[in-house]
Amino acid sequence: MSNNRIKDLNEFADVFKALSNPHRLQIFLRLVSCCKPGTVSYVDAESSAYVGELGEELGVVKSTVSHHIKELKRVGIIRTERQGQRIACWVDPEIVEALKDFFTR
């Protein structure tokens, strides 16, 4: 197995580890279901969900949501952008494609 393949497997393992937490998985699924992945150039209400709104929907306090968002961002599943006092977040379209490719190999 090549070093690139091992690197890919390690990266996917990190993604799966992050998604193994039920709250993180809920956040990811919420973002995937409501928002078109990857509207990065302009973040609006239709392409992103705000941290506070996610917390209310999931019944989790904002600080916990922020922690989970930070972990999802660390592994590259989502992207974020500060807009004043709010933080917009959206799913990275490249990771969605990479996950599709991974499962169809």
KEMIVEX-324504 format. One record per residue (C-alpha): x, y, z; residue number from 0. Coordinates in Angstrom, 2 decimals, m for minus. Layout:
BEGIN
SITE       px       py       pz   nr
SITE        X        Y        Z  NUM
...
***
This chain:
BEGIN
SITE       px       py       pz   nr
SITE     0.00     0.00     0.00    0
SITE     1.40     3.40    m0.94    1
SITE     2.07     6.17     1.54    2
SITE    m0.65     8.29    m0.15    3
SITE    m3.19     5.51     0.41    4
SITE    m2.17     5.27     4.08    5
SITE    m2.49     9.04     4.43    6
SITE    m5.96     8.90     2.87    7
SITE    m7.00     6.10     5.22    8
SITE    m5.72     8.05     8.23    9
SITE    m7.63    11.14     7.11   10
SITE   m10.82     9.13     6.61   11
SITE   m10.32     7.52    10.03   12
SITE   m10.17    11.02    11.57   13
SITE   m13.38    11.99     9.76   14
SITE   m15.16     8.83    10.92   15
SITE   m13.90     9.35    14.47   16
SITE   m15.30    12.89    14.47   17
SITE   m18.63    11.65    13.10   18
SITE   m18.81     8.87    15.70   19
SITE   m20.06    11.42    18.23   20
SITE   m23.89    11.56    17.99   21
SITE   m24.05    15.37    18.29   22
SITE   m21.41    15.88    15.60   23
SITE   m23.17    13.43    13.34   24
SITE   m26.45    15.29    13.90   25
SITE   m24.78    18.61    13.09   26
SITE   m23.25    17.17     9.91   27
SITE   m26.53    15.58     8.81   28
SITE   m28.42    18.79     9.55   29
SITE   m26.01    20.82     7.46   30
SITE   m26.07    18.30     4.61   31
SITE   m29.87    18.10     4.59   32
SITE   m30.64    21.81     4.75   33
SITE   m27.83    23.41     2.88   34
SITE   m26.18    22.95    m0.48   35
SITE   m22.62    21.88     0.33   36
SITE   m19.98    24.40    m0.53   37
SITE   m21.57    27.77    m1.01   38
SITE   m18.36    29.36     0.16   39
SITE   m18.19    32.60    m1.81   40
SITE   m21.37    33.98    m0.28   41
SITE   m22.79    32.68     2.97   42
SITE   m26.47    33.32     3.49   43
SITE   m29.36    31.79     5.41   44
SITE   m30.07    29.30     2.61   45
SITE   m26.57    27.85     2.44   46
SITE   m25.52    27.77     6.08   47
SITE   m26.79    27.26     9.59   48
SITE   m25.73    29.34    12.52   49
SITE   m24.25    27.81    15.66   50
SITE   m27.01    29.13    17.94   51
SITE   m29.74    27.79    15.67   52
SITE   m28.05    24.39    15.54   53
SITE   m27.87    24.32    19.33   54
SITE   m31.57    25.09    19.68   55
SITE   m32.53    22.41    17.18   56
SITE   m30.34    19.78    18.84   57
SITE   m31.10    20.77    22.42   58
SITE   m27.43    21.45    23.12   59
SITE   m25.91    24.58    24.66   60
SITE   m23.97    26.91    22.35   61
SITE   m20.61    26.17    23.97   62
SITE   m21.05    22.44    23.30   63
SITE   m22.12    23.10    19.72   64
SITE   m19.06    25.33    19.27   65
SITE   m16.83    22.53    20.55   66
SITE   m18.35    20.07    18.09   67
SITE   m18.14    22.58    15.24   68
SITE   m14.45    23.09    16.04   69
SITE   m13.82    19.34    15.81   70
SITE   m15.74    18.99    12.54   71
SITE   m13.78    21.92    11.14   72
SITE   m10.48    20.41    12.34   73
SITE   m11.01    17.25    10.27   74
SITE   m12.18    19.28     7.25   75
SITE   m15.83    18.26     7.16   76
SITE   m17.19    21.75     7.51   77
SITE   m16.07    25.32     6.96   78
SITE   m16.97    28.34     9.05   79
SITE   m17.02    32.10     8.65   80
SITE   m17.55    34.73    11.32   81
SITE   m20.27    37.26    10.48   82
SITE   m20.23    39.82    13.25   83
SITE   m21.18    37.97    16.42   84
SITE   m22.48    34.95    14.53   85
SITE   m20.58    32.11    12.92   86
SITE   m21.90    30.62     9.70   87
SITE   m21.02    27.02     8.91   88
SITE   m21.45    24.82     5.86   89
SITE   m20.37    21.42     4.62   90
SITE   m17.25    21.31     2.50   91
SITE   m18.33    19.87    m0.88   92
SITE   m14.95    18.23    m1.43   93
SITE   m15.36    16.06     1.67   94
SITE   m18.82    14.97     0.51   95
SITE   m17.35    13.90    m2.82   96
SITE   m14.39    12.22    m1.11   97
SITE   m16.75    10.26     1.15   98
SITE   m18.82     9.20    m1.87   99
SITE   m15.66     8.05    m3.64  100
SITE   m14.43     6.24    m0.54  101
SITE   m17.61     4.19    m0.26  102
SITE   m17.81     3.40    m3.96  103
SITE   m14.23     2.16    m4.38  104
***
